[in-house]
Amino acid sequence: MADPARIANNNEDAPIDESERTIPFVMHEILNLVDGSVKKRAKAYGLTLEGVRVLFRLLPRDSASVKDLARLTGAEISTLSRLLDRMGDKGLIRRQRDSEDARSVQVSLTPKGRKLALQNRPIYYKDYERVLLAGMSARDSLQFRDALLRMLRNLRDHDLTELDPPQRAAAGR
């Protein structure tokens, strides 16, 4: 049977570095492959990967603040602002000042943006998940999702600065 790490690297003859088998590295490789595929699909609509993330984060909401979208998409606010300008020019989103907080800008999908997101939602949500979970039982899939959610909670609850190598060195670890 072929080694999964070699398959992930698309090179059956490549030597395997054990560090490549760590969970963060494997998750990074998975994300890179999915993101690369999404980027190709997004380009056909004149969008970037980040633009796709904005569409899908807005889809279940009436609106979201720019600050919340930055958190939800992982984009810097300055980068997100330029992206929202381009998406607004394409007629996919609209922005307006929050009626209760004039400093906050609310972003919502236009009918055109909602239609595009709905049209591509099965691809983005289900097709990649189907490929990722191929060969797993329904029970294994649920357990895997639960384990991923637990990892996410662990990261959010942990002080990650203690893992920073410069701080370790300064502390004499």
C-alpha positions in Angstrom: 0.0 0.0 0.0 1.3 3.5 -0.9 2.3 5.8 1.9 -0.3 8.5 2.4 2.4 11.2 3.0 4.0 10.4 -0.4 0.5 10.5 -2.1 -0.2 13.9 -0.5 3.0 15.2 -2.0 2.2 13.6 -5.4 5.6 11.9 -5.4 5.7 8.2 -4.7 9.5 8.2 -4.6 10.0 11.2 -2.3 11.7 10.4 1.1 9.3 10.8 4.0 10.3 13.3 6.8 8.6 12.2 10.0 7.8 15.8 10.8 5.5 15.8 7.8 3.2 13.4 9.6 2.4 15.8 12.4 -1.3 16.7 12.6 -0.7 20.4 11.9 1.4 19.6 8.8 -1.1 17.1 7.4 -3.9 19.6 8.0 -1.9 22.3 6.3 -1.4 20.0 3.2 -5.1 19.2 3.1 -6.0 22.9 3.3 -3.5 23.8 0.6 -5.0 21.2 -1.8 -8.6 22.3 -1.1 -7.7 26.0 -1.3 -5.9 25.5 -4.5 -8.9 23.9 -6.1 -11.2 26.6 -4.7 -9.0 29.3 -6.1 -9.3 27.7 -9.6 -13.1 27.7 -9.3 -13.2 31.2 -7.9 -11.1 32.6 -10.7 -13.9 31.6 -13.2 -16.1 34.1 -11.3 -13.5 36.8 -11.0 -13.1 36.1 -7.3 -10.2 35.2 -5.0 -10.2 32.5 -2.3 -10.8 35.2 0.2 -13.8 36.4 -1.9 -15.3 32.9 -1.8 -14.8 32.9 2.0 -16.7 36.2 2.3 -19.6 34.9 0.2 -20.0 31.7 2.3 -19.6 33.5 5.6 -22.3 36.0 4.6 -24.7 33.4 3.2 -26.3 32.3 6.5 -26.4 35.9 7.8 -28.4 39.0 7.0 -25.1 40.9 7.5 -21.8 41.0 9.3 -19.5 43.8 10.4 -16.2 44.1 8.6 -14.5 43.3 11.9 -16.5 40.0 12.2 -15.8 39.1 8.6 -12.1 39.6 9.2 -12.3 37.2 12.1 -14.5 34.7 10.2 -12.3 34.7 7.0 -8.9 35.1 8.6 -8.2 38.2 6.5 -6.6 41.4 7.7 -9.1 44.3 7.8 -7.0 46.4 5.3 -6.9 43.5 2.9 -10.6 42.7 3.5 -11.5 46.4 2.8 -9.9 46.3 -0.7 -11.5 42.9 -1.4 -15.0 44.3 -0.4 -14.4 47.2 -2.7 -13.9 44.8 -5.6 -16.8 42.6 -4.6 -19.0 45.7 -4.3 -17.9 46.8 -7.8 -19.0 43.4 -9.1 -22.4 43.8 -7.4 -21.9 40.9 -5.0 -22.0 42.7 -1.7 -23.2 46.0 -0.3 -21.8 47.9 2.6 -23.6 50.4 4.9 -22.9 52.1 8.2 -24.4 50.4 11.2 -27.4 52.5 12.3 -26.4 51.9 16.0 -22.7 52.4 15.7 -21.5 54.8 12.9 -17.9 53.5 13.3 -19.0 50.0 12.2 -19.7 49.0 8.6 -22.2 46.2 7.9 -21.7 44.0 4.9 -24.5 42.0 3.2 -24.9 39.9 0.1 -26.8 41.4 -2.9 -29.2 39.2 -4.7 -26.5 38.5 -7.3 -24.0 37.6 -4.5 -26.5 35.3 -2.8 -27.3 33.6 -6.1 -23.6 33.0 -6.8 -23.0 31.6 -3.3 -26.1 29.4 -3.4 -25.2 28.1 -6.8 -21.7 27.1 -5.6 -22.5 26.0 -2.1 -22.9 22.3 -2.9 -19.5 22.3 -4.5 -17.8 24.2 -1.7 -19.4 22.4 1.2 -20.3 18.9 0.1 -18.0 17.9 -2.8 -14.8 18.6 -0.9 -16.2 16.9 2.2 -17.2 13.9 0.2 -13.7 13.5 -1.2 -12.1 14.1 2.2 -14.3 11.5 3.9 -14.2 8.9 1.2 -13.7 5.4 2.6 -14.8 6.4 6.1 -18.0 5.1 7.7 -20.7 7.6 8.9 -19.6 6.9 12.5 -15.9 7.5 11.7 -16.8 10.7 9.9 -18.7 12.0 12.9 -15.9 11.0 15.3 -13.4 12.7 13.0 -15.5 15.9 12.9 -15.8 15.8 16.7 -12.1 15.4 17.0 -11.4 18.3 14.8 -13.8 20.5 16.7 -12.1 19.4 19.9 -8.8 20.4 18.5 -10.2 23.8 17.5 -11.5 24.3 21.1 -8.2 23.2 22.5 -6.4 25.8 20.4 -8.8 28.6 21.3 -8.6 27.7 25.0 -4.8 27.4 25.1 -2.2 30.2 25.5 -0.4 29.6 22.3 2.3 32.2 23.0 4.0 29.6 25.3 4.7 27.5 22.1 6.5 30.4 20.4 10.2 29.3 20.0 11.7 32.8 20.8 9.9 32.8 24.1 11.1 29.3 24.9 14.7 30.3 24.3 14.4 33.5 26.4 12.9 31.4 29.2 15.8 29.0 29.0 13.7 26.0 27.8 
